[in-house]
Amino acid sequence: MSKLNALSPDEEHGLTAGRTIARKRLDRRDPRIAVDELFSVDKAHRLWLSLPEGHRATRFLPTMMPTDYVEAFRVSSTDATGTKGSQALNFSHLPEPMGWELAWCIDQEVRAGKPVNPARLRSLVRGLTLATTEGSAAARSARSITAFSHLQWAREVRGAVLRAGIQKQHYSETIVLNSVKHIQDRLAVAYHDGEWWRLNIWNPQLDPRVPQRSHEPSGTHVANFSHLETPWLRQAAQWWLSTRLSSGTYAWSSVKSRLDHFKWFQWFIMQVKTAGPHLVDDIDELRPLMRGFRDDLRAHRVLHGPNKGKPLGKNQVRQPMVTLETFYRWMFDHRTEAAAVLDEPRWKLLTPRHTVLFAAEDKPRRINAKSADMVLEDDVVTAITAGCGLLAAPQGEGGLGDHQALHALMLLIRTGRRMSEVLMMDFEPISPLPTSLPQSTDSDQDLADEFVARMSFQETKIEHNDPATIPVDQEVVDIIRAQQRWVREFLADQGAPNGHQPPYLFVQTRQNRLGRLPYPAATFHSRLRELTERLAITDSTGRPVKISKTHKFRHTRATNLLNAGVPIHVVMRYLRHLSTDMTMHYAVTLSETEEREFLRYKKVTGDGRTIDFDDGDLFDLLHLQQRADRVLPNGWCMLPPRQTCSKGNACLPCSKFVTDTSHRHELERQRASTQDLIETRQAQFQARYGKPMGTDNIWLAGRLAETTALNKVLIALDQISVRDHGQMRAIRGAGAPDSPDLGGGA
């Protein structure tokens, strides 16, 4: 091992043991930027002046309060001191800049559509007042909430309480901790004069400079770069990800996943010595160093969850390697600019060999295996729909008390949309269908009989030029109307203005007074997991069914459409796929289902003998030439494709004819109709000629041959069925171990 990779005995043990050391959890602060250094009186005063005239106050009374504040200030029956709750709030006795900061933060909360708890604010004001009047000399001279960290403020309040001899219930240390922390997050963004990406905490909800799509499923998540403790790596990762986010190359969820990949590399370079951004001084040491990173990923054992103790999967090992290589390729192309922007001249030392950090054989092959249980059986779907009422049932009655989860699940089942498409749906997604559909729109014509409207949704995975809408039936419309009624009642209870319409149909129920935030995907997954446990649904093989994998409903809907005969190109447009290749993934299920059903039944010939031809080979032969003319109403013709039939419609006595029990009903109907036809023709012959029709009559001989063949076939089908728990079932295919011996035994 080279000196660059040399490890201490303890470090080496940590790696070979699969890295079981618990990772350091960092507070979501910016360790490079001291918040107190961002503060200035001028900046605080600018925040104060940015407030509307009626909001520019440090004392609010219920009778002298802006209308939007009256709606936002939520009052409980009693506050933390046990007195009757009130909307009144007074922080005029705090240092003036601190009052400006608090007034601005309150206004930002109201603008964001969040409820404001005046009782919690009063507890915070009492704590800050105690610290600035009875605390240490530093606290008494503090002019800004940014003067100390939230932990230091809590200590100052605790010390002031002891000095003043005030009972502890008059303030809550936890409230001071959490409130100061949140306020400082807002002020750090407001006071920061540099480029947004240089902050360690990227919070789209607090910082409007962070590029976001208009509808972002992960928009409430925060990217915390403080986990990247190596300065050159952290700063470069921030710059690279900011450019890709700004250009639209990455969405917000992609930034989050790439940041997780960088954390793996950060952990690795903490264990080994690197020369800086260029990693090694001797370029020949680069590949060995990178193989060490790969080996580190392979040696890791999962610390938590259902895979605890297991190694990372191939994709989990490959993805950080791909991200790191993509990053270094981009940094090499921009190495001169990087040296200037990041004030790190060592980025200029990158070479072309840094663009290919790993040999092709070093990266695990990408695994894109499709799960075999993605299509839900009809009985499973029936059980889910029958038991999903638990989602909305009151908790006091054993339910989960979540009407939104019920409505979202019903839409998933009925429409096959992705989870994010349902949870981020517009509040009014329904538009009327044309009274008569154009003949050219075959996608609508194939499905139009039962549809009454079109449903729009947010498409966040694939970009299309045409509107994201699909036709829906009355049941879907009713589900949407029920959800709209629930949301209106919820928002009215939260104090939203009369007639307010939120942007989303499914809304977050916490800190979301105006319904501006969509229902969280994590909450929906949690509800479905609990529903799965409550219902204990199993498939036909007895395996538990996990419906928290919501993509199963999309697979099921697509497969049902294909099984119903809807053309591939129509299903492609319904699923909003860009190519038929994506849709053919679901068509694989259709083909497998067709073959499985074909092989379920043993084939017999027209004279009642079991066919000495493998059913799998027969299925292949019938499909290789796509010979639809070989498919008969009551079986299949095995005549070679290049030969023509000379027997007309006399299939039953033909040696090339095969059938199975799936055609029993048609065979019985044919036998009954043939017998009726014989009796009718014999009666007509007797009336016309005065004597019965003889068995040498060519027409009667043909019909008798058909009935004889039908009798043999039906008897044979009975004989090749076996008894299972008192019921008859068909043999599942040629060569099955329970195939009966039609020859009379051994």
N, C-alpha and C positions, 0 to 999 in steps of 0.2 A: 504494500500500500504506500502511495506517495505521501510526502509530508503534508500535502494539502488535504489529504483525507485521513490523516492520523487522528485517532480518538483516544481520549483517556479511557482507562479500564471501566470507569463508571458509565461513561458515554457509550462505550462499545456494548456494555451489558444492556443498556437501555434500548439500543437498536436491535440487538439480536433477540431480545426478549419480546419483540413485537411492539415496542414503544407503548408501554402501559402507563407511562407518566401522565398524570392528569394535566390537561392544558390549562394555562393561566387564563383566568377570566378577567378581562379588563373592563373598567367602567367605560360607558359610552361618552367619554370626554375626548378632547383633542390634546394629547400630552405635549405637542409642540407649541401650541398657542395658548398662553395663559389668558383666560377670559378677562381677568382684571386689567391686563395690559391693553385690551381692545377698547376699554371704556374711556370716554372723555365727556366732559360736561357738554361740549358742543354737540356731540353725537346724541346724547340723551335729550338735549333740547330739540334737536331736529325731529326726533321721534315724537316728542310732545306736540310740536307744531304740525306734524302730519295728521293729527287726530281731527275729526270734525269738531266744530265749535261746541256742540252739545256734549261731546264725549270728553272734552278736555277739562277734566275735573278730578279731584282727589277725594271728593266726598259725594256720595250718592244716597238720596233718600227716595223711598217709594213714590213720593209725590213729585219729586224733581229728578226724574230719570228718563233718558231716551227710550222711546218705544221699543226698539230692538233689545235694549238692556232689560226692560221689564219682561219681555218674552224669554230672554236667555237666562236670567237669574232664577234658578230653581230653589225653592224654599221648602225645607222639611218642617215637620211639626215642631221639632226642637233642635237647637244647635248643639255644638260640642259642650257648651257650659250648662246644658239642661234647660235653658230659657227658651221661650217661644221663638220660633224662627222668624227671620225678617230679611228683606232684601237690602236693608240699609248697610252701607259700607263706608268707612271713614279711614283714610290713611294719610290725612293731611299733616299729621304730626311727624311723619317720617322725614328724613333728609330730603330736600327738594328733588334732586336728581333721581333718588330712589322712588319717589312718588311718580315722577314722569315715566319711569320704566314700568312700574306696576300698572299705571293707567293705560299705557300702550299695549302691554301684554293682555290685559283684560279685553281691550278692543279687538285684538287679533283673535282671541278665542271666540268672541261673539261673531266676528266676520267669518270664521272658519265653520260656523254652525255647531259649535260645541256648547253644551250647557255650562253655566258658571254657577258654582256652589258658593254663595256668599259666606256661609258658615265656615267653610274651609279657608276662605280668604281672610276672614276675621282672625282665625287662629294663626295664620301666617303673619298677619300684621302685628298681632300681639307679640309673637316670637321675635320678629325683627325689631319692634319697639323696645322690648326688653334688652336685646343684645346691643342696640345702639345707645341705650341710656344707662344700663347697668352692667354691661359687659366689660371686656378688657379695653385698654386704651386704644388698641387698633380697631376694635369694633365700634367704639364711640366716635372714632374719626371716619368711619366708613361712609361713603356717600352713594355707593352703588351696590345693587344686589350682586354684582359681579366681583365685589371686593374679596370674597372668600369662596372657597368651594362649598358645596352643599353640606359636606361633612363638617367643615370648619364652622359654618353657620350653626349647625346643630349643637356643636360643642359650646359655642358662644352663648346660645340660648340656655343651654343646660347650666352653665356657670352663672348666668344672670339670674336664673330662677333661684339658685342656691343663695346668692348674695342678697336678693330682695326678699327671700323668705316667702315666695308666692307658691300657692298650692299647684301641683303639677297638672291638675285637670284643666287649668285655665289655658293651656295650649297643648298641642300635640306635637311631639318631636318628629313623629313619622310624617305628619303633614308638612312641617317645615322642611324636612329632608326632600320629600317628593316635589313639593311646590317650587322650592328654590331650584332644584335640578331642572325642572321643566322650563321655568322662566329663563334660566341661564342658557338653555338650548336655543330658545328664541332670540335672546339678546346676542349670543355669539354670532348668529347669522346676520342680525341687523347691524352689528358693530363691525363686522368683517369687511375690510375695504378691498381685499385682494380678489383673485379669481376664485370662483366658487369651488372648483375642484381641489384647491389647496387645503380646504377644511378636511379634517379626518372623518367627520361624521357627515354623510350625505343623507339628508332627510327631506324627501320631496314635499312632505306636508308642511314643513317649516321654511323651506328654502325654495322659492319659486324659480330660482335660476337653474335648478337641476332639470335637464331636459326630460320630458315625460310625454308619452303618447296621451291622446285625449282620454282614452279609456285604458288604464293600466291595471291589470289584475293584481300586481304586487306593489301597487302604489303606496301602501301604508308601511312597507318594509323599509328598514334603515340599513345602509351600507356603512360598516364600521371599519375603517382602515387602521385604527389604532392597534389591531392585532399584528400588523406588519411592523415590527419593531426596528427593522433595519432601514435606516433613512433612505438610502438610495433605491431600495426596492419599493418602499411605500410611495415615495414621490413619483417614481416612474410608472408604477401601477396606476396611480391616480391620474396621471397625465394621459396614459394610453387608453384607459377605460373612459375617460371623459371625452376624448376625441371620437371614440367609437359610438358612445352614447349620443353625442351631439350630431354625428353624421347619420344616425339611424341604423348603423351596422349592427349594433346591439340594442336590445330592449332592456328595460330595467331588470327583469328577471335574469337576463344573461350576465349583466354586471354582477349581480349577487353570486351567481355560480362561479364566475371567473375569479372573484375575490376569494371564494372558498378554496379554489385551486392554488392561489398565491399563498394561502395560509399553510398549505402542505409544504411548499418550497421554503417558506420562512422557517418552519420547524426544522427543516433539513439543514439550512445554512447556519442555524444556531448550534448544530452539532459538529459541523466541520468548519475549517478555515477557508474562506474565500478571499480573493484578491480585490473584491469590489464588484462593480457592475459587469466587468469583463470576466469575472469569476476566477480565472487562472492567469498567471503570468506566462506560463509555458502552455501554448495552445494544444500541445499533445496531451496535456492532462485533462482537457475538457471532456472528452468522451468518458474516460474513467469516472470523473466526477458525476456526470449525468447518469451513468449506470448505477452509481451509489444512490442517487435519488430514486431511481426506479426500484432498486432493491429495498430501499426504505419503505416505499409504498407497498411493496409485496409483503414485507415483514409485518406490517401493521395489522393489529387485530382490533376488530370493532369493539368499542367499549360499552355501548349501550344499545338497547332495542332488541328486536327479535333475532338479529344476527350477531349478538354479543359473543365474542370469542372467535368469530370466523374471520378469515382474511377478506380483504377488499375484493370485489368482483373485477373482472377484466376491464370493464368499462370504467370503473371507479379508479383503476390504476392508469388507464390510458388517458382519460380526460385532463388531469393536471399536466401530464406530459405534453399533450397537444396545445393546451393553453400557454404553457411556458415557451414552447417552441414558436408559436404564433407571435407571442409578445416580443421575443428576441429578434425575430425576423423583422418586425415593424421597427424596433429600436435601432437595428442596424441601418435600415433605410433612412432613419431620422436622427442618426447619431450626432451630427453636428448641431442640429437644432436642440436636441436633448441636452447636450452639454451646456448650452446657453440658457434654456428655459429652466432647467433643474439645477443650474449652478453646480454641475458635477462633470468636470472635464474628462473623467475616466470613461464616460460613455463613448468617447471618440476611439477608444482602444478596441472596440468591437471589430471582428473580422468576418469574412464570409462564412467561416466555419461556425460562427455563432448562429447562423440562420438554420442550421440543421444540427440541433443539439443531440439528437438520438439517431442511431442507426435504425434502418427500417425494421430489423429483427428485434430491436430493443423494446419497441412499443407493442403491447398486446394487440392482437387483431380485434377489431371492433365487433362486438356481439350485438346482433339485432334480432335475437330469437323472439318469435311471437309466442305469447302464452297460449296454451292449448285450451284454456277454460274461459276465453273472453266472451263467448256467446252464451247467454243465459237460456236455459231450457224454458219451454212454455209453462211448465208446472212451477218452476222457480219464480218466473215473473208473476204468475197468478198468486203465489204465496206472498210475494213482496207487496203487491197491490192490496191484498187482503189484510196484511198486518201493518202497513205503513201508517195507519191511523194513530199508532202509538206516538209518532213524532209530534202530533198536534194535541194529543190528549193532555189534560192538566197534570202537573207533576203530582198533585195530591191524589190523583187516581191511577198513579203508576206510569204515566206518560212522560214525555220529554218536554212538553209545553212549547214546542217550536213549530208554529204554523208555516213559517217561511220554508223550513227544511222539507215539510210535507209537500208544499206546492212546487218547490224546485225539483224534488225527486219525481213527482208526477210528470213534470215537463221533460225531464231527462228520458223517462221511459217512453213518453208519447212521441217525442220529436227526434231523439237521437243526437241532440246538440252536445257540444262539449260543455263541461261544467262552467268554465269561465264565460261562455257565450250565454248561458242561462243566468248566472249570478250577476252579470253586468248588463243585463237587458234594460233597454229604455223603459221608463215608467209606463209609457203608452206605446207598446210595440205592435198593436193591431191596426191593420189597414184593410179596407174592403177589397174583395176580389172584383175584377171586371164582371159585369153581368153575363157576358159571353166571352169565352176565351178564344183568341185567334187560333185558326187551324194550324198555323206554323209552329206554335209553342207546344211541341209534342211532349215536353217535360211536364207541362201542366195537364195536357190532355190525358196522359196515362194515369194521372192521379186525381183528376179534378172532381170525380163524382161525389166524394164525401167531403170536400173542402169548402169552407165558407168564408175564409179570410186569409190574409198573409201576415206572418209574424216576422218582425225584424229583430236582429240581435247584434251584439258587438262581436266582430271578428278580430281576435287579437293574435291569432297564430299565423294566418295566411292572408296576404293582401290581395284583394280583388278590385277590379274597376267597377263592377256592377254592384248594386245594393245587396246587402246581406239579408235576404228575406226568403222564407219558404211558405208554401201553402199549408194551412192547418185546419183541423175540423172544429166542430162546435165544442167538443170536450176541452180542447186546449184553450179556446177562448174563455170558457167558463172558469178554468183554473186561473187564468190571468186576471179575470175580473175579481175573483175571490181574493187574490193576492193584493190587488189594488185597494180593495176595501180594508184589508188588514193594515196596510201601510198608512192609509189616511187616518185610521183610528189611532195608530201608534204615534204618528207625528202630532196629531192634535193633543194627545196626552203629554207629549214632550214640550208643548208650548210653541209649536211652529205657527206662523201666521195662518189665518183662515184662507183656505183655497191654495195653500202652498203645494206645489207639485215637485217632488224630488227628481233628480236625474235618473235614478235607478229604481227598478221594480222590486228588487230585493235589497234591503238596507241593513247596515250594521246597527245593532240595537244599543250599543254603548258609545257615549260621547259623540252622538250623531244626531243632534236636535233637528237639523234640517234635512236629514237623509242624504247627505252628499257623498257618503262613503258606502260602497256596495257591501253586501253580505260577505263575510270572510270565508274563503275556501277552506281554511283550517277548521273553522267551526262546523262547516257542512260535512267534512270528512269525519269529524268527531261524532256528529249526530248519526251518521250512517254506520259507523263502527258500533255504536251502542245499540242501534236498531238491529244490526246483524246478530249481536250477542243475545238480545232479547228474543228475537224470532227463532234463532237456531235453525235456519233454513239449510237443507242439504239438497244436493242434486240427485240424479237417478242412481249414482254409484255410491251414495252415502257420504260424499265429501262435503264439508261445510262450504257455504257460498259467502264470499266477502264482497258486499256491494259497495264498500268504500272505494273500490277501484271503479270510479264512475265511468271510465271509458268503456266498460262492459256494456253499458246501455247503448252506446253508439254502435258498437260492433253488432249487438243484437238487432237493433233497428235496421242497420244496413243489410244484414243477412236475411232478415225477414222480407225486406223489399225485394232482394234478389230471388229468394225462394218463391215469392209471389209472381215472379215473371217480369218484374219491372226491368227494362233494358239497362245495361251497364251505364250508358251515357246519361240516362235520366238520374240514376242513383248518384252518379258522379256530381251532377249539378245540385242535387238535393243535399249532398254532404259538403258541397263547396270545395271539392278537390280540384286541383289545377291540372291533373292528368289522370288518365284511366289507370295508370300504374298504381296510383294510391288506392283507387277503388277496387282494383283486382285483388288487393290484399283480403278484402272481405269476400270476394268471389271465390277465393280458395276454399273458404268454409262451405260455400254452396257446392262446389265440385266434390269435396270430401263427403258432404251429406248425401249427394246423389249416388256416389259410389258405394257408401255404406249401406244405403237402402237397397241398392241393386244386389249386393252380396248377402243380404240378410236371408234370402230365400233360396232353397235348392231348386235347380232347374230340371224339368222333365220334358221328354219328347212327346209327340202326338200319340204314340202307342203306349204311353205310360211308363217308359223306361227312364231311369235317371241318366242324365247326360254325362258321358265320360269325358268332359271338357272342363278345365278349371274355370270357375266363374270369374275370377280376376282376369284371365286371358280373354274370356268372352266379352267382358266389359271394355277392355282395351281395344279389341278388334272392332267392336261396334262404334267406337268413337274415333279411331285413327283416321278413318275415311269420312267421318261425320255423315254416316249413311242414315239419314232420317227415314228413308224409305224402307229400312229393315225393321223399324219399330211398328209392331202390329197392335191392334186394339186389345188383343188377348195374349200377347207374348212377343217373341222376337223371331226373325228369320235369319238363319245362319248360312244362307246361300252366299258364296264368295262374291265380292263386290263386282267383279268383271263378268259374272254370269247373269243371265236374265231368267225369270221364272216363266215356265210353260204351263203351269197348273191353274192359272187364273186366280180365283179366290179360294181354291181348295187347299187351304193351309193345314188344316187339322190332320189329314192323313199323311202329310208330307214329312219325310224324315229330317228335313232341315228346320222344322218348327220346334221351338222350345218355349216353355212358360214356367211360372212359379205361382205360389199361393197368393201373391199380391194381385193376381188377375182372377182369383176364384169367383168373385161376384160376376164379372163379365162372362166367364166360362159357364156358370150356372144359368145366367140369363140367356146365353146363346143356346144351351141345351134345351131349355124350356121353350124358347121360340121355335127351334127346329122341330121339336115334337109337336107343338101346336100346328105348325105349317104342314107336317106330314098328315096329321088327322084331318085338316081342312082339305088338302088336296085329295086324300083318299075318299072323303065324302063326296067331293065334286066328281071324281072319277066314277064312283058307284052310281050316282044319279044320272050321269051322261051315258055310260056304257052298260049299265045293268049288272056289272060284275066288279069285284074288288080289284084294286091295283096289285099286280103281281110283284114278287120280290125281284123278278128279272127286269122290271122297269128301270131304265137307265137313270131316270131322275130319282126314283125312290132308292135305288142302290147307293147313289151318291149321298143322299141325306142319311140313310142308315149307317153308312161308313162314318159320317160326321158324328152322329150320336154315339156310335160305338167308341170312336176316338175320344169324345168328350167324357164318356163314362170311365174309360181307362185313365184319362188324365186326372179326373176328380178323385178316383179311388187311389191313384198313386200319390196325389197331394195329401190325402188323409194318412197314407202309410208313412210318408216321410216327415210327418209331424210327430213330436214326442210329447209325453205328458210331464208337466212341471207344476207341482203343487196343485194338482187337480185340474189344471187348465192345459189346453193344447197350445203349443207354440211352434213356430216354424224353425226348421234347421237354419242356422245362421250362415251356412255356406258349404260349398263342396269340401269334403275332407274333414268336416267337423267330427270330433271324437264321439258324439252321440248320434251319428248318422245311422239310420236303421238299415238292416240288411234285407233288401227286397227279394233276395234270392231264397229266403226260407231258412236261413241260419247257417252256421258253420258246419 
